[in-house]
Amino acid sequence: MRILLVEDDDLIGEAVRDHINIAGYATDWVRTMADAEAASTSVEYGLILLDLQLPDGNGLVFLEGFRAQGGHAPVIILTARDQISDRIAGLNAGADDYLIKPFNLGELEARILAVRRRYEGRPQNIVRVSDIVIERATHSVTVGGQDVQLTPREWALLDLLVQRPGKLITQKRIEEALYAFGEEVESNTVQVYISRLRKKIGLEKIRTARGIGYMLMVE
């Protein structure tokens, strides 16, 4: 999943970006409302982490505009404002969750997972597709009862495929989910990760639609 992080504090932004990248999410980090607006209109993000006190305005203005233009990605507000009235304003503007600074990075990761489950209509933490069992909170995977170790990008790829088992995911959608702005994506990068994932979960479990994308097979 690709996340848009809107945060002007370098220390906080770097810590959040690095932590969620390790968790397997691609992250685009911007520092202003103008850059957030530009990014959100060019990429379909899976989630937005939004600071409110930005150099060029109030993050709530961005959030209201994003929702008014039909933006559906879940939004978690990250802010030092801890008044009840601020929380109510954020939720009324279209936020899905509200986290007060300073916050624990582990809690942020848990909030991201909880919001994702609500949006995907999957309240359960454990997902089963054929003989693949995924525990999303811990990023653990078993295939036929055997533990499988995945790299962060392999995990992100599998997590994307299990969201729509039996349905085609385009190569462009996969690239957007795995890579942030500025990262070079070579022409065969997705194929390389698909190949690595097949070796770990079973060659027959991922079908290729040549030139279009990939599908996780359902037995």
Buried (B, 14 or more C-beta within 10 A) or exposed (E): BBBBBBBBBEEBBEBBBEBBBEBBBBBBBBBBBBBBBEBBEEBEBBBBBBBBEBEEBBBBBBBBBBBEEEBEBBBBBBBEBEEEEBBEBBEEBBBBBBBEEEBEBEEBBEBBBBBBBEBEEBEEEEBEBBBBBBEBEEBBBBBEEEEBEBEBBBBBBBBBBBBEBEEBBEBEBBBBBBBBBEEEEEEEBBEEBBEBBBEBBBEEBBEBEEEEBBBBBEE
